[in-house]
Amino acid sequence: MQRRERVFHAVSFELIAMAIMVPASAILIEKNPVDMLLVSIGLTLFAVLWNYVYNLQFDKWVGPNRVDRKIGMRILHTLGFEGGMLLVTIPAVSWYLSLSLLDTLVLEAGVLSFILIYTGVFNWLYDVYQPYQKWFVNLAI
């Protein structure tokens, strides 16, 4: 994956996730939607950077052929990405939303449940439909 496509991949991943998670999380934990939007933007900015760095290193580790990756490798990829995210997000979200670490952990467990599935499905679909999207990447960036 070239730099342009990595940027497109990361940004499209985060925008779709944010469009789903902001309204759902604001309703579920009864917090101000603006606060949830600010949390989401902060986490998204971190996640975009983490996505770029993590996927670059992961491709160097396992090789660039993403289409032939088996389910075990996709699970490993997803767990590694989300584990790295949790190390930063739990303390940050806890502080900003004035939640205990335990409450934040419960919130993050819900988010993680969604994101684990979303990440695997998004990356699989992205890889499968990659030949058809190259023209879109060039238009978008």
N, C-alpha and C positions, 0 to 999 in steps of 0.2 A: 504494500500500500504506500503510495506516495504521500508527501506532506499534505497536499491539497485535499486528498481523499480522507486522510486521517482527521483533518479539521472538520470536513463535512460530516463524517461519521460521528464524531464526538458531539458536535453541535446539534445534529438532528436527533441523536439519542437523548440528549438532555432536554431539548425543547418538548419532545413528545412526552417524556417522563414528567416534566414540570406541569404540562397541561392537564395531566391526569391527577398528579399528587397534590397540588395546591388546594383545589376545592375539596377534594376528599379528606385531606388531613385537617383542614380548617373546620369542617363539619364534625369529624370524628372526635377531635380533642377540644372542641369548643373554644378555639382561640381566634383572635382577630385574623381575618383573611389577609390583611396587610402584613401582619407579623409573619404569617406563614409564607407569604410571597417573598418577604425579605430573607427569611431562613432559606427558602428554596433557591433564591438567586445566589446567596452566599455559597450554599452547598453545590449549586450548579457550576459556579465559577471554579470551585475547588475540584469538582468532579470532571470538568472538561480538561483541566490541567492533568489530573490524575489519570484520566482515560488515555490521553495522548502518551504520557510517560509509561504507564503500565503496559499498554498494548504494543508500544515500540519495543520494550524489553521482552515482553512475552513472545513476540514474533522472532526476536533474535534467539530466544531460548528454544522454541519448538520448530522454527522454520516458517517461511512466508506462505506456504500452501494452506490457506484457511478453509477451503472448500472441502478437503478430505479429512478434516479433523473429526474424530469420533466423539461420541457423547461423553466419555470419561474426560477427554481433554477439554471439552466445552464446560463441563462441571468444574474442573480444576481452574479454568480461566475465570469463570464467574465467581467462585469462592475466593480466589486470590484478590480479585478486583474489589469485591465488597468488603472483605476483611480489612484491606488497606483504608477504605473509606471510613469504616466504623472507628478505627483508631483516632481519627480526627473529629468525626462528626458528633459522637456522643458527648464529649465535654463541651463542644461549641454550642450545640443545640440546648443542652441542659442550662448553660449559663444564659443564653439569650432569651429563652422562653420561661426562665425562672422555674424550671422543673427539677425535681430530684434526679440523681443519676439513675435510680431505679425506674422512675416514671419515663425518663428519656429512653432507657433501655427497652421498656415495653413499647414505646412509640416506635423506636428504631426496629424492633422485631417485626412490627406490622409493616413498616416501610420496606424492610429487608425481604420479607416474604413476597411482597409485590415485586420488588426490584430484582430479586433472584430469578424469578420467572421471566420478567420483562427483559432482563439482560440477555438471558439465553435465547429467548425467542427473537429479540431484536437482532442480535448478532448473527443468528442462523439465517434469518430472512435477508439480512443485509448481504451476507456472503453468497447465498443462493441467487439473489437477484442482482448481484454486482455487475454482470455483463450488460444488463439493461439500464443501469443507473449512471454509467460513466458520463453519458452526455449531460445528465442532470447536474452532476458534480461540477462539470465545466461551466455550466450556465450559472449555477448558484454561487460560485466563488470566483 
